[in-house]
Amino acid sequence: AAPGEYAELLVALDLLEEYAGPGRPGNVYDRVAREAVRPDGGRVRAWVYLAAAPLARRLAQTGTEIPGGDWLRR
């Protein structure tokens, strides 16, 4: 996204991922900054959405682990 559209894009992604802000009890996912590796090997800062505590607990108890952790290759 173009720099001027970045905030608007985050708002749309937050709605999609049911993220209402840091530490909010209703979050399904939490948005956190992580380092990502680009296909060319370069490293960039990226926002990722991780399961919030209630969902993470439920997934740990009842979810199905994806071998290798790559859900695109499952």
C-alpha positions in Angstrom: 0.0 0.0 0.0 1.1 3.6 -0.6 2.2 5.4 2.6 -0.9 7.5 2.6 -3.1 4.4 2.5 -1.3 2.5 5.2 -3.5 3.6 8.2 -6.6 2.9 6.2 -5.3 -0.6 5.3 -4.6 -1.3 9.0 -8.1 -0.3 10.0 -9.5 -2.7 7.4 -7.2 -5.6 8.5 -8.0 -4.9 12.2 -11.7 -5.3 11.4 -11.1 -8.5 9.5 -9.0 -10.0 12.3 -11.4 -8.7 15.1 -8.6 -6.6 16.7 -9.9 -3.6 18.7 -6.5 -2.4 20.0 -3.7 -3.4 22.4 -4.8 -5.5 25.3 -8.5 -5.3 24.6 -10.4 -8.3 26.1 -12.6 -8.8 23.0 -9.7 -9.3 20.6 -9.8 -12.5 18.6 -6.3 -11.8 17.4 -3.6 -9.4 18.5 -1.6 -7.3 16.1 2.2 -7.4 16.8 5.3 -6.2 14.9 7.7 -8.9 13.7 10.6 -9.2 11.4 9.8 -10.8 8.1 12.1 -12.2 5.5 11.4 -11.2 1.9 11.9 -13.6 -1.0 15.1 -11.8 -1.9 16.4 -12.4 1.7 15.9 -8.8 2.8 14.4 -8.2 6.2 11.5 -5.9 6.9 9.2 -5.0 9.8 5.7 -6.4 9.3 2.5 -6.5 11.3 1.2 -10.0 12.0 -2.0 -11.1 13.8 -1.5 -13.8 16.4 -4.3 -15.6 18.3 -5.3 -13.7 21.4 -5.0 -15.6 24.7 -8.6 -17.0 24.8 -8.3 -18.3 21.2 -4.8 -19.5 21.7 -5.9 -21.6 24.8 -8.8 -23.1 22.8 -6.6 -23.9 19.9 -4.0 -25.6 22.1 -6.7 -27.8 23.6 -8.8 -28.6 20.5 -6.9 -27.5 17.4 -5.1 -29.6 14.9 -1.4 -28.9 14.6 -0.2 -28.3 11.0 3.0 -30.3 10.4 5.9 -27.9 9.8 3.6 -24.9 10.6 3.1 -24.0 7.0 -0.7 -23.8 6.5 -0.3 -23.0 2.7 1.3 -26.4 2.2 -1.0 -28.4 4.5 
